[in-house]
Amino acid sequence: QVQLVESGGGLVQAGESLRLSCAASGSHFSINDMGWYRQAPGKQRELVATISSGGSTKYADSVKGRFTISRDKAKNTVSLQMNSLKPEDTAVYHCHVVYDPLGYGDLLDAWGQGTLVTVSS
């Protein structure tokens, strides 16, 4: 199974930047989509950004133009560069991957524990 470890969260002021990273380890045949979701207090988890194995990206409207997702396929890592942060970006950010464990096409997914991002006004 794939395990995910996130890093890079913290406390910043509005307008500042943070970079989140997530490393995937463990047995797998291939990793398909990688992405970031976030959950603010009292709210449901929501998609922030995803990137496919081919490099196609998708962003939530609320972060378009401010956040950039990237991945290193050789290292099985995904990063989220967050610029111009706003107080409403405050949340626990979770890494998520979809992977094929054995190469038969039966996909599984894995979640990281989450890293807290706090943006003060």
Phi, psi and chi 1 to 4 in degrees:
 res  aa     phi    psi   chi1   chi2   chi3   chi4
   1 GLN       -  154.9  -72.2 -167.9   -7.8      -
   2 VAL   -89.6  136.0  167.9      -      -      -
   3 GLN  -114.8  146.2  -65.4   84.4   40.4      -
   4 LEU  -122.0  136.9  -55.8  175.4      -      -
   5 VAL  -127.5  121.3  176.7      -      -      -
   6 GLU   -99.7  157.1  -58.7  121.0  -29.8      -
   7 SER  -154.1  161.1   60.8      -      -      -
   8 GLY   109.6   -3.2      -      -      -      -
   9 GLY   -71.5  172.8      -      -      -      -
  10 GLY   163.8 -168.9      -      -      -      -
  11 LEU  -107.6  124.3  171.1   63.9      -      -
  12 VAL  -135.4  167.1  -63.6      -      -      -
  13 GLN   -92.8  156.7  -67.4 -171.2  -24.8      -
  14 ALA   -54.9  137.5      -      -      -      -
  15 GLY    94.7  -15.6      -      -      -      -
  16 GLU   -85.2 -179.2  -65.1 -175.8  -21.1      -
  17 SER  -124.1  155.6  -60.2      -      -      -
  18 LEU  -144.2  154.2  -86.3  177.8      -      -
  19 ARG  -126.5  122.0 -174.8  176.7 -179.0   84.6
  20 LEU   -98.8  144.5  -55.0 -177.8      -      -
  21 SER  -131.0  151.9  -64.4      -      -      -
  22 CYS  -142.8  128.5  172.5      -      -      -
  23 ALA  -113.5  130.7      -      -      -      -
  24 ALA  -101.5  133.9      -      -      -      -
  25 SER  -137.6  165.9   62.0      -      -      -
  26 GLY   109.0  171.6      -      -      -      -
  27 SER   -73.8  131.2  176.4      -      -      -
  28 HIS  -165.8  158.9   62.7  -85.7      -      -
  29 PHE   -87.0  -44.6  177.4   77.2      -      -
  30 SER  -157.7  156.3   65.0      -      -      -
  31 ILE  -111.2  126.3  -66.9  178.7      -      -
  32 ASN   -89.8 -106.4  -65.5   17.0      -      -
  33 ASP   -77.0  144.5  -69.0   -6.1      -      -
  34 MET  -126.9  148.0  -55.1 -176.3   82.2      -
  35 GLY  -165.9  179.6      -      -      -      -
  36 TRP  -128.8  136.1  -68.4   91.8      -      -
  37 TYR  -124.2  161.6  -71.0   71.0      -      -
  38 ARG  -140.4  154.2   67.1 -173.5 -178.9 -173.2
  39 GLN  -136.8  114.2 -173.2  164.5   19.1      -
  40 ALA   -87.0  158.1      -      -      -      -
  41 PRO   -55.1  128.3  -25.6   34.7      -      -
  42 GLY    76.9    6.2      -      -      -      -
  43 LYS  -122.2  163.5  -65.0 -172.6  176.6 -179.5
  44 GLN   -78.4  156.4  -70.2 -171.4  -30.1      -
  45 ARG   -65.9  137.7 -170.6  172.5  -64.6 -173.4
  46 GLU  -132.7  151.6   63.4  175.1    0.5      -
  47 LEU   -69.9  136.8  179.0  147.0      -      -
  48 VAL  -103.8  -55.2  176.7      -      -      -
  49 ALA  -162.0  148.1      -      -      -      -
  50 THR  -135.0  157.9   61.3      -      -      -
  51 ILE  -140.6  131.8 -176.3  167.2      -      -
  52 SER   -83.7  173.8   70.2      -      -      -
  53 SER   -65.5  -23.1   57.8      -      -      -
  54 GLY   -89.1   -3.4      -      -      -      -
  55 GLY    97.7    2.2      -      -      -      -
  56 SER   -72.1  137.7  -63.0      -      -      -
  57 THR  -118.1  154.6   58.3      -      -      -
  58 LYS  -140.8  138.9 -178.9  167.4   63.5  175.1
  59 TYR  -129.9  149.6  -64.5   92.0      -      -
  60 ALA   -67.3  146.0      -      -      -      -
  61 ASP   -57.4  -33.5  -73.0  -16.9      -      -
  62 SER   -69.5  -16.1   59.1      -      -      -
  63 VAL  -117.1   -3.9  -52.7      -      -      -
  64 LYS   -57.7  133.6  -77.0 -179.0 -179.3  176.6
  65 GLY    86.7  -12.4      -      -      -      -
  66 ARG  -115.0  -35.2  -60.1 -171.8  -63.4  122.1
  67 PHE  -108.6  147.1  -69.0   10.8      -      -
  68 THR  -134.4  125.9  -57.8      -      -      -
  69 ILE  -100.1  143.1 -169.7  169.8      -      -
  70 SER  -147.8  161.7   60.1      -      -      -
  71 ARG  -143.3  153.2   69.1 -172.7  -76.6  176.5
  72 ASP  -116.2  103.5 -175.1  -33.3      -      -
  73 LYS   -65.7  -33.1  -65.2 -177.8   71.3  174.4
  74 ALA   -68.7  -33.0      -      -      -      -
  75 LYS  -100.1   -3.4  -63.9 -178.8  179.1  179.4
  76 ASN    56.3   46.4  -68.9  -34.2      -      -
  77 THR  -122.3  153.5   59.0      -      -      -
  78 VAL  -134.3  139.9   60.7      -      -      -
  79 SER  -127.2  155.3  -62.2      -      -      -
  80 LEU  -131.9  110.0 -174.7   68.9      -      -
  81 GLN   -88.8  119.5  178.0   65.2   40.6      -
  82 MET  -114.7  114.3  -54.8 -175.4  -66.1      -
  83 ASN  -112.1  162.8  -61.8  -31.0      -      -
  84 SER    48.5   50.4  -57.9      -      -      -
  85 LEU   -64.9  146.3  -77.7  161.0      -      -
  86 LYS  -120.8  156.0  -56.5  175.8 -179.3  179.6
  87 PRO   -54.7  -33.1  -29.6   37.7      -      -
  88 GLU   -71.4   -6.1   51.0  -96.8   43.8      -
  89 ASP   -82.9   -6.8  -65.3  -42.4      -      -
  90 THR   -60.9  124.5  -65.7      -      -      -
  91 ALA  -178.0  170.4      -      -      -      -
  92 VAL   -89.3  125.1  175.9      -      -      -
  93 TYR  -101.1  127.3  -75.7   69.7      -      -
  94 HIS  -114.5  134.8  -64.5  -90.9      -      -
  95 CYS   -82.4  145.3  180.0      -      -      -
  96 HIS  -141.9  136.2  176.6 -104.8      -      -
  97 VAL  -133.2  149.5  -59.1      -      -      -
  98 VAL  -112.3  128.0  176.8      -      -      -
  99 TYR  -140.9  160.3   67.5   98.9      -      -
 100 ASP  -105.6  111.9 -175.4  -16.9      -      -
 101 PRO   -70.7  -34.3   23.8  -32.4      -      -
 102 LEU  -126.4   -4.4  -61.3  174.9      -      -
 103 GLY    89.5   13.4      -      -      -      -
 104 TYR  -101.3    0.6  -61.1  143.8      -      -
 105 GLY    90.2    1.5      -      -      -      -
 106 ASP   -88.4   99.2  -62.9  -40.5      -      -
 107 LEU   -81.5  144.8  -58.1 -179.1      -      -
 108 LEU  -124.3  168.8  -60.6  176.4      -      -
 109 ASP  -133.3  160.1   71.6  -21.3      -      -
 110 ALA  -139.8  148.3      -      -      -      -
 111 TRP  -121.3  145.3  -70.2   92.4      -      -
 112 GLY   -85.1  168.2      -      -      -      -
 113 GLN   -71.0  -24.8  -65.6  -83.3   11.6      -
 114 GLY   105.6  150.1      -      -      -      -
 115 THR  -133.5  134.9 -176.5      -      -      -
 116 LEU   -84.8  129.7  177.4   61.4      -      -
 117 VAL  -116.3  122.5  172.3      -      -      -
 118 THR  -121.5  124.7  -56.7      -      -      -
 119 VAL  -116.0  117.1 -176.0      -      -      -
 120 SER   -93.7  150.3   63.6      -      -      -
 121 SER   -89.2      -   57.5      -      -      -
